[in-house]
Amino acid sequence: MYAVITRADIDTTRPDEAADMLTGMVVPATSAAAGFSSGYWMRSTDHSQGLSVVLFESQAAAAAAAEAQGGGTPPGSAVRQVSVEVMEVTVSA
């Protein structure tokens, strides 16, 4: 199993827009990706940073999902993608 870890900065003056983007676009598109297993989207307590951990069945599926995010978020968006990384899941509990 492989994970795509994404970090983002969130515009704290536009929380509704950021939440709408997540639930209306990001989660549906990600969960429809080939090899998707499960995903977790989190934000810091001050709502200024986001982190997602999305699990995929194979390295190829995770790499394809990460590449699809390569363009980041649109300019002027309430969320700015900071990094995307593919990691192998070595242990789970």
Secondary structure, 3 states (H helix, E strand, C coil): CEEEEEEEEECCCCHHHHHHHHHHHHHHHHHCCCCEEEEEEEECCCCCEEEEEEEECCHHHHHHHHHHCCCCCCCCCCEEEEEEEEEECCCCC
